[in-house]
Amino acid sequence: MSWDPFKITPIAKYLHKTLGCYTKSFYEHIVASLVSLTLTGLLNTICVLAALLLSFSVKQSDFLLPLQTNDLITYSNTMPPILNVNNTGFLSDPQQQQLSAVTIMSRQNRLLQPLWQWSSIDMSSYTSSFAFPGLFSLTSYFLGCLPFAFFDLIPYCRKYKIQQSKQPAKKGSWMNTLGCTLILQLLFPVPAMIVQEIVKGPWTYGYPGVGLCMFQCDWGVAQFPVSAPTIMEFGIHLMMCLIVFDLGYYVWHTLHHISRPLYRNIHCIHHEYYAPFVWVTQYTHFCELTLVASLSMTIPIAMGCHPLTHWVWLVLIVQISIDSHTGYEFPIGLDTFFPCCAGTRHHDTHHAWPKTNFQPFFTYMDWYRGTHYEVSSFNKKKK
C-alpha cells in the first residue's frame, strides 16, 4: 500500500496556496526532493555510525587481529625517507625503499603487497590525485557498461534476456538514458572531482593513523600506508561495506516506493523502463544519485578501509549495480562468483513488478518482510 507518510502533498498544497506563482506539481517536486535529500543525510549518518561500530567490533575481536602500529606508517614518515622534504615526489628507487620499509616491519610477504606497490608508486601520478576515487568509479562504470551495450546489438545474445517480450530496448531509449546519465555526471560528480583537485581535499581515505584532511592536504601519496592490507582485512572490509550499503539503500528504496509523492517525483524516473538494459543503471533522479554516491564514499571512510580496499570497493559496487540492470541472465554472472548476491533476475523482476524485491544486493530483508517476488501475491496469481 502506498501513502504519504511525510505529508508532502499537503505541504505542497499549502505552499501553492500561499505563494502561488508556480503549479502545485512544482512545489510537490521541490518538497519531495528536500525530503529525499533529508533521508539521504539521515541514512548516511546511520550508515557511518554502523560502519564505525562494525569496524571497532571486528578490530577488538579475535577473528580479525587488531592492526599493528607499524602497519600505519605512511610514505611521509618512513625511515629512511621515501619522499623528499616537501612531500612532492619520490627519492631515488622508491620501490626498493618501500620494500626495505615493509621488510623491517615483516610485511613483505603479504599477497597484496606487489599490487599495492604498483598502485601507490608506479601509478602514483594518477592515484595521488584527490579526484582519483571519483574518476576511477566513473571510468569503471562506463567501461563496465560497454560489453552489455554491445550484447544488445547481437541478436544471438537476446535468448539470454530475462524479459523476452520486451527486447531490444525501444528506439531512442539509449539516447534518453545515456543522455540523462551524462547530464547528471556533468552536474554533480564531475564538478565535485574538479573542486577536490583544485583545493587538494578532502582526503577520502580515513585509514587509521592517517586521519581525515579537508583542504590543502599534503601530496596525496604522502599519506598512503606503506603496507598493503592483509587478505583477511581486505575481504572483511569489502563484505562489511557491502552489508551496510545494502541496508542503507534498502531503507531509502523502500521508503521511495511506500511514499507515493516520493515515488512519483523522485524514484519513478528509474522505473520508466520495466525491462532494464545496461544504461538504465544510472538513469535516476539527482537525489538518488546523491544517495548512491555519498554512501559509496562515506561507508569505506568510516570503516577505516585501506586505500586499495576503497578502490576495489568502488569498482565492486559499480559492477554489481550494472549486473543488476543488464537484463541478461547468462550461465555465468556475478552471482556465480558471489553466491550471496541476489543476481540480475532479482532486480530485473523488481522493474517488472515494482512492489517486490526491494533489496539491491542481498535478499534476506525481502524474504523477512514478505516482499520477495516468490512469496508475493503477484507470483501467486501468476501460478
SVG drawing of the C-alpha trace seen along z (x, -y; Angstrom):
<svg xmlns="http://www.w3.org/2000/svg" viewBox="-4 -34 72 56">
<polyline fill="none" stroke="black" stroke-width="0.4" points="0.0,0.0 1.3,-3.5 0.6,-6.6 2.1,-9.9 3.9,-9.4 5.9,-12.6 2.9,-14.8 4.5,-16.0 1.2,-16.6 -0.4,-18.8 2.8,-20.9 2.9,-21.3 -0.8,-22.4 -0.2,-24.9 2.9,-26.4 0.9,-26.6 -2.0,-28.3 0.3,-30.7 2.9,-31.6 1.2,-30.9 3.4,-31.7 4.1,-28.0 2.0,-24.9 1.2,-22.5 3.3,-19.8 6.3,-22.2 6.0,-22.7 5.4,-18.9 8.6,-18.2 10.6,-20.7 9.2,-19.3 9.8,-15.7 13.4,-16.5 14.0,-18.1 12.5,-15.1 14.6,-12.7 17.8,-14.6 17.0,-14.7 16.5,-11.0 19.9,-10.7 21.6,-12.7 20.0,-10.7 20.8,-7.4 24.4,-8.5 24.7,-9.3 23.2,-6.0 25.4,-4.0 28.5,-5.9 27.8,-5.0 27.1,-1.4 30.3,-1.2 32.3,-2.7 30.7,-0.3 31.3,2.7 34.9,1.7 35.6,1.2 33.9,4.6 35.9,6.5 39.2,5.0 38.5,5.8 37.7,9.5 40.0,12.4 38.5,13.0 40.5,10.1 43.6,9.3 44.0,5.6 46.2,3.6 49.8,3.3 51.2,-0.2 53.8,0.5 51.0,1.0 50.0,-2.6 53.4,-4.1 52.9,-6.3 55.2,-7.3 55.7,-10.7 57.2,-9.3 59.3,-6.3 62.8,-5.8 64.9,-6.3 62.6,-8.8 61.0,-7.7 59.7,-11.2 61.6,-14.5 61.3,-17.1 58.3,-18.8 56.4,-15.6 56.1,-16.4 57.9,-13.5 59.8,-10.3 63.5,-10.0 65.6,-7.6 64.4,-4.0 61.2,-4.2 60.3,-0.6 63.4,0.7 63.0,-1.8 59.4,-0.7 60.5,3.0 63.1,2.2 60.5,0.5 58.0,3.3 60.7,5.9 61.7,4.1 58.0,4.4 57.8,8.0 55.0,7.1 56.8,8.1 55.0,11.5 51.5,10.0 49.9,11.2 48.6,7.8 51.9,6.0 53.1,6.1 49.7,4.8 49.9,2.0 53.4,1.1 52.4,0.8 49.3,-1.2 50.9,-3.6 54.4,-4.1 54.3,-3.1 50.8,-4.7 51.3,-7.5 50.8,-10.2 47.2,-9.1 46.3,-7.6 47.7,-10.5 45.1,-12.8 42.3,-13.8 39.9,-13.4 41.1,-9.8 38.4,-7.9 35.5,-9.7 37.2,-9.4 38.1,-5.8 34.5,-5.0 33.1,-6.9 35.5,-5.2 34.7,-1.8 31.0,-2.5 31.3,-3.3 33.8,-0.5 31.6,2.0 28.5,1.0 30.1,1.2 30.2,5.1 26.5,5.3 25.6,2.5 27.5,4.4 25.4,7.6 22.2,5.5 23.4,5.3 23.9,9.0 20.7,11.0 22.2,14.2 22.5,12.8 18.8,12.0 18.0,15.5 19.6,14.7 17.2,11.8 15.1,12.3 12.1,10.4 11.9,11.9 8.8,9.9 10.5,6.5 13.6,6.6 15.6,5.0 15.2,1.6 12.7,-0.7 14.1,-3.2 15.5,-6.3 16.0,-4.6 19.8,-4.6 19.8,-8.3 17.4,-9.1 19.1,-7.1 22.7,-7.8 21.9,-11.5 20.4,-11.7 23.4,-9.9 25.9,-12.2 23.9,-15.3 23.8,-14.1 27.6,-13.4 28.3,-16.9 26.0,-18.5 27.3,-16.6 30.3,-14.1 32.5,-15.9 32.3,-19.4 32.9,-17.7 36.1,-16.0 37.4,-19.2 36.9,-21.1 38.6,-18.3 41.6,-18.5 41.8,-22.3 41.5,-22.6 43.6,-19.4 40.9,-17.8 39.1,-16.4 41.4,-13.4 39.0,-10.5 40.8,-7.7 40.2,-7.5 42.7,-4.8 43.7,-4.6 46.7,-6.6 46.3,-8.9 43.1,-10.7 41.0,-13.0 42.2,-16.2 39.6,-18.6 41.6,-21.2 45.2,-21.7 46.3,-18.3 49.8,-17.0 50.7,-15.4 48.2,-12.5 50.7,-9.7 52.5,-11.0 49.5,-9.8 49.3,-6.3 50.1,-3.5 53.4,-1.7 51.9,1.7 49.2,3.4 46.1,4.7 46.1,8.4 43.8,10.6 41.5,11.1 41.3,7.3 40.7,6.7 37.9,9.3 36.1,8.5 36.1,4.7 34.6,5.3 31.9,7.5 31.1,5.1 30.9,2.2 28.5,4.2 26.3,5.1 26.0,1.6 25.4,0.1 22.8,2.7 20.8,1.9 21.1,-1.8 19.9,-1.8 17.2,0.8 15.6,-1.6 15.8,-4.6 14.5,-2.5 11.6,-1.1 10.5,-4.5 10.5,-5.8 8.1,-3.1 5.9,-3.4 5.5,-7.2 3.5,-7.9 4.8,-11.5 8.4,-10.3 7.9,-7.7 6.1,-10.0 8.6,-12.8 11.9,-11.0 12.2,-7.3 9.7,-6.8 12.4,-8.1 14.4,-4.9 11.3,-2.8 10.4,-4.3 11.7,-1.1 10.0,2.1 12.6,4.2 16.0,2.8 19.0,2.6 22.5,1.6 22.2,-2.3 19.2,-2.2 21.8,-1.6 22.3,-5.4 19.2,-6.6 18.0,-8.2 16.9,-11.4 19.6,-13.7 18.5,-12.8 19.0,-9.1 22.4,-9.6 23.3,-11.7 22.4,-8.9 24.4,-6.2 27.5,-8.4 27.5,-9.6 27.0,-6.1 29.7,-4.7 32.3,-7.2 31.3,-7.6 31.0,-4.0 34.5,-2.9 35.9,-6.1 34.0,-5.3 35.1,-1.7 38.8,-2.8 39.4,-0.8 42.8,-0.7 43.0,-2.9 43.4,0.3 40.3,1.8 38.5,-1.5 39.3,-1.4 38.3,2.2 35.1,1.4 34.2,-1.4 34.6,1.0 32.7,3.8 29.7,1.6 29.5,0.2 29.8,3.7 27.1,5.2 24.8,2.3 25.5,2.8 24.9,6.5 21.5,5.9 20.4,3.8 21.7,5.6 18.5,7.6 20.6,10.6 20.9,13.8 24.0,15.6 25.1,19.1 27.9,17.3 27.3,14.0 28.5,12.1 26.2,14.2 28.1,17.3 31.3,15.9 29.4,14.2 26.5,16.6 25.4,14.2 24.4,11.6 20.8,11.6 21.8,11.6 20.3,10.0 16.9,11.7 16.2,10.4 16.4,6.7 15.0,7.3 11.9,8.7 11.7,5.6 11.4,3.4 8.7,5.7 6.9,5.9 7.9,2.7 6.3,3.7 8.6,6.7 12.4,7.3 13.4,4.0 16.8,5.2 19.6,4.3 22.3,6.9 21.0,9.5 17.5,10.9 17.1,11.7 15.1,8.5 12.7,9.2 12.1,12.7 11.7,11.4 9.2,8.7 7.4,10.8 8.2,8.6 10.3,11.2 8.6,12.0 8.5,15.7 6.1,15.1 4.2,12.1 0.6,12.0 1.7,11.3 3.5,14.6 0.6,16.5 -1.8,15.1 0.6,16.0 0.8,19.6"/>
</svg>
